[in-house]
Amino acid sequence: MAQLIKMFDHISRYEDNIYQYTKNFIRLKEEKWEKLQKNWEQRIIS
């Protein structure tokens, strides 16, 4: 129970700067998608 109270009082890094983490998340998703797509195309061509 004490851990729940501690977490409740703590400000997360996402609340501190929500726009930075949103951009990072979107960028990471795009990079992973491009990598997956490139690997997929290489398998089809090979």
Phi and psi in radians as a Rosetta constraint file:
Dihedral C 1 N 2 CA 2 C 2 CIRCULARHARMONIC -1.122 0.35
Dihedral N 2 CA 2 C 2 N 3 CIRCULARHARMONIC -0.575 0.35
Dihedral C 2 N 3 CA 3 C 3 CIRCULARHARMONIC -1.169 0.35
Dihedral N 3 CA 3 C 3 N 4 CIRCULARHARMONIC -0.636 0.35
Dihedral C 3 N 4 CA 4 C 4 CIRCULARHARMONIC -1.130 0.35
Dihedral N 4 CA 4 C 4 N 5 CIRCULARHARMONIC -0.720 0.35
Dihedral C 4 N 5 CA 5 C 5 CIRCULARHARMONIC -1.159 0.35
Dihedral N 5 CA 5 C 5 N 6 CIRCULARHARMONIC -0.723 0.35
Dihedral C 5 N 6 CA 6 C 6 CIRCULARHARMONIC -1.088 0.35
Dihedral N 6 CA 6 C 6 N 7 CIRCULARHARMONIC -0.761 0.35
Dihedral C 6 N 7 CA 7 C 7 CIRCULARHARMONIC -1.168 0.35
Dihedral N 7 CA 7 C 7 N 8 CIRCULARHARMONIC -0.617 0.35
Dihedral C 7 N 8 CA 8 C 8 CIRCULARHARMONIC -1.128 0.35
Dihedral N 8 CA 8 C 8 N 9 CIRCULARHARMONIC -0.664 0.35
Dihedral C 8 N 9 CA 9 C 9 CIRCULARHARMONIC -1.408 0.35
Dihedral N 9 CA 9 C 9 N 10 CIRCULARHARMONIC -0.228 0.35
Dihedral C 9 N 10 CA 10 C 10 CIRCULARHARMONIC -1.541 0.35
Dihedral N 10 CA 10 C 10 N 11 CIRCULARHARMONIC 2.358 0.35
Dihedral C 10 N 11 CA 11 C 11 CIRCULARHARMONIC -1.554 0.35
Dihedral N 11 CA 11 C 11 N 12 CIRCULARHARMONIC 2.166 0.35
Dihedral C 11 N 12 CA 12 C 12 CIRCULARHARMONIC -1.373 0.35
Dihedral N 12 CA 12 C 12 N 13 CIRCULARHARMONIC 2.843 0.35
Dihedral C 12 N 13 CA 13 C 13 CIRCULARHARMONIC -1.158 0.35
Dihedral N 13 CA 13 C 13 N 14 CIRCULARHARMONIC -0.442 0.35
Dihedral C 13 N 14 CA 14 C 14 CIRCULARHARMONIC -1.268 0.35
Dihedral N 14 CA 14 C 14 N 15 CIRCULARHARMONIC -0.606 0.35
Dihedral C 14 N 15 CA 15 C 15 CIRCULARHARMONIC -1.290 0.35
Dihedral N 15 CA 15 C 15 N 16 CIRCULARHARMONIC -0.520 0.35
Dihedral C 15 N 16 CA 16 C 16 CIRCULARHARMONIC -1.165 0.35
Dihedral N 16 CA 16 C 16 N 17 CIRCULARHARMONIC -0.808 0.35
Dihedral C 16 N 17 CA 17 C 17 CIRCULARHARMONIC -2.501 0.35
Dihedral N 17 CA 17 C 17 N 18 CIRCULARHARMONIC 1.407 0.35
Dihedral C 17 N 18 CA 18 C 18 CIRCULARHARMONIC -1.174 0.35
Dihedral N 18 CA 18 C 18 N 19 CIRCULARHARMONIC -0.559 0.35
Dihedral C 18 N 19 CA 19 C 19 CIRCULARHARMONIC -1.245 0.35
Dihedral N 19 CA 19 C 19 N 20 CIRCULARHARMONIC -0.638 0.35
Dihedral C 19 N 20 CA 20 C 20 CIRCULARHARMONIC -1.101 0.35
Dihedral N 20 CA 20 C 20 N 21 CIRCULARHARMONIC -0.802 0.35
Dihedral C 20 N 21 CA 21 C 21 CIRCULARHARMONIC -1.272 0.35
Dihedral N 21 CA 21 C 21 N 22 CIRCULARHARMONIC -0.520 0.35
Dihedral C 21 N 22 CA 22 C 22 CIRCULARHARMONIC -1.127 0.35
Dihedral N 22 CA 22 C 22 N 23 CIRCULARHARMONIC -0.800 0.35
Dihedral C 22 N 23 CA 23 C 23 CIRCULARHARMONIC -1.096 0.35
Dihedral N 23 CA 23 C 23 N 24 CIRCULARHARMONIC -0.748 0.35
Dihedral C 23 N 24 CA 24 C 24 CIRCULARHARMONIC -1.112 0.35
Dihedral N 24 CA 24 C 24 N 25 CIRCULARHARMONIC -0.713 0.35
Dihedral C 24 N 25 CA 25 C 25 CIRCULARHARMONIC -1.108 0.35
Dihedral N 25 CA 25 C 25 N 26 CIRCULARHARMONIC -0.796 0.35
Dihedral C 25 N 26 CA 26 C 26 CIRCULARHARMONIC -1.128 0.35
Dihedral N 26 CA 26 C 26 N 27 CIRCULARHARMONIC -0.753 0.35
Dihedral C 26 N 27 CA 27 C 27 CIRCULARHARMONIC -1.081 0.35
Dihedral N 27 CA 27 C 27 N 28 CIRCULARHARMONIC -0.768 0.35
Dihedral C 27 N 28 CA 28 C 28 CIRCULARHARMONIC -1.106 0.35
Dihedral N 28 CA 28 C 28 N 29 CIRCULARHARMONIC -0.745 0.35
Dihedral C 28 N 29 CA 29 C 29 CIRCULARHARMONIC -1.085 0.35
Dihedral N 29 CA 29 C 29 N 30 CIRCULARHARMONIC -0.731 0.35
Dihedral C 29 N 30 CA 30 C 30 CIRCULARHARMONIC -1.122 0.35
Dihedral N 30 CA 30 C 30 N 31 CIRCULARHARMONIC -0.754 0.35
Dihedral C 30 N 31 CA 31 C 31 CIRCULARHARMONIC -1.098 0.35
Dihedral N 31 CA 31 C 31 N 32 CIRCULARHARMONIC -0.751 0.35
Dihedral C 31 N 32 CA 32 C 32 CIRCULARHARMONIC -1.149 0.35
Dihedral N 32 CA 32 C 32 N 33 CIRCULARHARMONIC -0.682 0.35
Dihedral C 32 N 33 CA 33 C 33 CIRCULARHARMONIC -1.137 0.35
Dihedral N 33 CA 33 C 33 N 34 CIRCULARHARMONIC -0.760 0.35
Dihedral C 33 N 34 CA 34 C 34 CIRCULARHARMONIC -1.092 0.35
Dihedral N 34 CA 34 C 34 N 35 CIRCULARHARMONIC -0.721 0.35
Dihedral C 34 N 35 CA 35 C 35 CIRCULARHARMONIC -1.112 0.35
Dihedral N 35 CA 35 C 35 N 36 CIRCULARHARMONIC -0.757 0.35
Dihedral C 35 N 36 CA 36 C 36 CIRCULARHARMONIC -1.108 0.35
Dihedral N 36 CA 36 C 36 N 37 CIRCULARHARMONIC -0.757 0.35
Dihedral C 36 N 37 CA 37 C 37 CIRCULARHARMONIC -1.123 0.35
Dihedral N 37 CA 37 C 37 N 38 CIRCULARHARMONIC -0.741 0.35
Dihedral C 37 N 38 CA 38 C 38 CIRCULARHARMONIC -1.097 0.35
Dihedral N 38 CA 38 C 38 N 39 CIRCULARHARMONIC -0.769 0.35
Dihedral C 38 N 39 CA 39 C 39 CIRCULARHARMONIC -1.094 0.35
Dihedral N 39 CA 39 C 39 N 40 CIRCULARHARMONIC -0.691 0.35
Dihedral C 39 N 40 CA 40 C 40 CIRCULARHARMONIC -1.109 0.35
Dihedral N 40 CA 40 C 40 N 41 CIRCULARHARMONIC -0.787 0.35
Dihedral C 40 N 41 CA 41 C 41 CIRCULARHARMONIC -1.140 0.35
Dihedral N 41 CA 41 C 41 N 42 CIRCULARHARMONIC -0.641 0.35
Dihedral C 41 N 42 CA 42 C 42 CIRCULARHARMONIC -1.158 0.35
Dihedral N 42 CA 42 C 42 N 43 CIRCULARHARMONIC -0.604 0.35
Dihedral C 42 N 43 CA 43 C 43 CIRCULARHARMONIC -1.213 0.35
Dihedral N 43 CA 43 C 43 N 44 CIRCULARHARMONIC -0.658 0.35
Dihedral C 43 N 44 CA 44 C 44 CIRCULARHARMONIC -1.192 0.35
Dihedral N 44 CA 44 C 44 N 45 CIRCULARHARMONIC -0.747 0.35
Dihedral C 44 N 45 CA 45 C 45 CIRCULARHARMONIC -1.203 0.35
Dihedral N 45 CA 45 C 45 N 46 CIRCULARHARMONIC -0.680 0.35
